[in-house]
Amino acid sequence: MRFEFGDYVLDVDRRELRRRDEPMTVEPQVFDLLLYLVQNRHRVVSKDDLIAAIWGGRIVSDSAVTTRINAVRRAVGDTGAAQAVIRTVTRKGVRFIAPVEEQGTEEPRLSPAPIFAPPPSVMRPSIVVLPFRNASGDPQQEYFTDAVTADLTVDLSRIRDIGVISAASAFAYKNSALDVRQIGREFGVRYLVTGGIARADGPVRTNIQLVDATSGEQLWGDRFEHEFADLGGLANAITGRIAASLNFQLVRAEGRRAERTSQPDALDLRLRATSLFFGSVAPDRTLAARDLLRQSVMLDPTSAEAWARLAEVIVSDHLNSWNNTGEDEVEEAQEAVDQALSIEPSNALAHFAHGLIQRARGEHHSAAEAFSRAIELDPNFALAYAHRGNALVLMGRPDEAPALVQQAWLLSPHDPSIGIFHWIAGRAYFYTGDYEQAVSWLLRSIQARTNLWYNRLYLISAYGLLGKVHEATRALAEFGRRFSRPAYTLAVVRAQEGANPSNDPVVLAARDKFYEGLRRAGMTED
C-alpha cells in the first residue's frame, strides 16, 4: 500500500518515504508515527493514542512526543508555524490534514485507535519495573514498597530512548511466581528491574537488580542502606539513586548491543558513543565518541540528545586539554547545543553542555544557571550537581561546593565521573585553605581517575603548602613520569588553568597559593 500527498509517497510495504521519487532517510519511529497519522487522518489523534500506538503504552514524556511530531513535520516539509500537513488542535492532539491518495486500497483501513506494533527490527529498548518485594515481614510496609516501585517507574521514564511499562501494568505481576523471562516475553521488553526493601527499626535496606529479559541473566546489582528521616525524603533518596545508576547501566547494555549491530542506525551510534564515553574517559575514547556522534547526527539531525552529547564530549576535551581541542572546537560545541535546544528546549543534557561551554568562557554565573536548569529538568542528574558546585568554586564561593558534591555522590556513588566529584570537592577545600581535607579528596580523585593532570597537581601543591616536602617531591616525580609531554612548568600550568578563566579575587588568590605550592614542591618557572 502507498499513500501519496504533495511531493511525497509513503510506501508501507517498502517502509520507505520518497520525495519526488528520491528516497528520504527517516528514523524507524518517525516513519511509524507518520504512517499512523496518515492512516488515521479522518480524526484528531490524541497524545494517549500516539503513546499506545507508537510506544506500546509505555511511559514517555510530553517532550519526547513533541520531538517526534516535529521530526515528522520536518520529514514532510512542514513546520509548527505553517501546519500545512499536520495541524495541532489545542488540548486535543494532532491531525494529518494534507490531501491523500491511496494506492492498493484493497487492504482494510485501520480502526480509529489501533495499537500499531512496529516490526521487531525497529523496536526501541524497553524496561519494566516489577513491584518491589516487601522484605521487612511487616504487611504495614507494603504501601512503601509500592510507592517506590511507582516513583522509580516515573523517574526511569526520563531516560532517553528507553520505553518504560506503566506501574499500573506492572502491578498485575505483584507476588507473581512467573519466571522473569516469561514476564519479559509477555511485556515485550528487553530488561526488567527487580528488588526488595526491608524497613525495620534501623536503616532501610534496599537491593536492586537489572535483568536481561531474554536470558534471565543479572546484568547489574546494588545493595545500600538509608537512615530513616522522613518518609517522602526516604522514598526520593531510594528512587533517585536507583534511577541515576540504572541510566548508566542501561546505556552500557545498549552500547554493547549496538556494537554487535552490522548496520548501526543513528540511535545505535549514539548509544555506542555514550557507552564508550561512560566506560573509561580518556583522550582516545572521547575522540572516538566524537566521531560516532558526528555520524549519528548526520543520520538523524533531529536528535537533540545526540547534538547535546556531542557538545558535552567536545567541550570536556577542551576543559581537559585533550586532543588539541581549542576555541574552534568550542564553537562547534556551541553550535551543537544550539541545535539541541532548538529541537528540544527542555533537554537536560543540552543545558548541562551549555554550562560546560559557559565555564570554558569564564561565564561562571551563567554556567551555574545552566547546571541549575539541568537539575530542574532532571533531578537525578548527579553530574550536574557536581558541576554546579564547581561553578560556585570558580565564582569565589568554594565553601558551598562540598554539599553539592555530596548530593551528587548520594545520587550516584558508582558514577563513571566519581573521580570528578572528588576532584571538585578537593579543589573546593583547597580554595578555602583546608589543605588537609583537600589532600584526602584529591587522593580519592586520583585513585578513580589516574589520567588527569589537574587532580595530581593540586595534590602536589597541597603537600607543598602543608610542608610535606617528601610527599610533594615524590608526587611531582611521579607526575613527571606520567605526564612527560609537554614538560610541565609553572608557565605550562598557568596556560592550562586558562581553560577555566576567572577574575574573582578569591579564585585569583587561591591560584597564587596553588602556584606557590608547586614551587615549594620543586616545579620550575619555565
CORSULBEL-V231143 format. One line per field, one symbol per residue. ss: DSSP state (H for helix, E for strand, C for the rest). phi: phi as a letter, one per 20 degrees, with the letter a starting at -180 (. if undefined). burial: + if it has 16 or more other ideal C-beta (glycine too) atoms within 10 Angstrom, else -. Layout:
BEGIN
ss->???
phi->???
burial->???
END
This chain:
BEGIN
ss->CEEEECCEEEECCCCEEEECCEEECCCHHHHHHHHHHHHCCCCCECHHHHHHHHCCCCECCHHHHHHHHHHHHHHCCCCCCCCCCEEEECCCEEEECCCCEEECCCCCCCCCCCCCCCCHHHCCCEEEECCCEECCCCHHHHHHHHHHHHHHHHHHCCCCCCEECCHHHHHHHCCCCCCHHHHHHHHCCCEEEEEEEECCCCCEEEEEEEEECCCCCEEEEEEEEECCCCHHHHHHHHHHHHHHHHHHHHHHHHHHHHHCCCCCCHHHHHHHHHHHHHHCCCHHHHHHHHHHHHHHHHHCCCCHHHHHHHHHHHHHHHHHCCCCCCHHHHHHHHHHHHHHHHHCCCCHHHHHHHHHHHHHCCCHHHHHHHHHHHHHHCCCCHHHHHHHHHHHHHCCCHHHHHHHHHHHHHHCCCCCCHHHHHHHHHHHHHHHCCHHHHHHHHHHHHHHCCCCCHHHHHHHHHHHHCCCHHHHHHHHHHHHHHCCCCCCCHHHHHHHHHHHCCCCHHHHHHHHHHHHHHHHHCCCCC
phi->.cddbledcdeffelcdcclmdfdecfgffgfffgffffdffbeeegfgfffeedmnffcfgffffffffffgffdmdcfffledcdedgmdqcbedffcdedneffffffgcfeedfggfdfefbbcefgffeeendgfefffffffgfffgfffffffmdfcfffgffffdfmfeffgfffgffemdeccdcabcddcfefedccbcdcfffemffeabbbbccffdcffffffffffffffffgffffffffffffeefcfeffgfffffffffffafbgffffffgfffffffffcfeeffffffffffffffffeldlledfffffffffffgfgfffbfdffffffffffffffeneffffffffffffffbfdegffffffffffgfencffefgfffffffffbfdfgdgffgffffffffffenefffgggfffffffecfddeffffffgffgffemefffffffffffffececfffcffffffffffcfbdfgffffffffgfffffffofefc
burial->-++-+--+++++--+-++-------++++++++++++++++---+---++++++++++++--++++++++++++++-+------++------++++-+-----------------+-+----++++++++++++++----+--++++++++++-+++++++++++++--+--+------++-++--+++++++++++++----++++++++++------+-+-+-+-------++++++++++++++++++++++--+-----++++++++++++++++-++--++-+++-++++++-++-++++++++++++++++++++++-+---++-+++-++-+++-++-+++++++++++++++++++-++++++++++-++++++++++++++++++++++--++-++-++++++--++++++++++++++++++-++-+++-++-+++-++-++++++++++++++++-+--+++-++--+---+----+-+-++--++-++-+---++--++-+++-++-++-+---
END
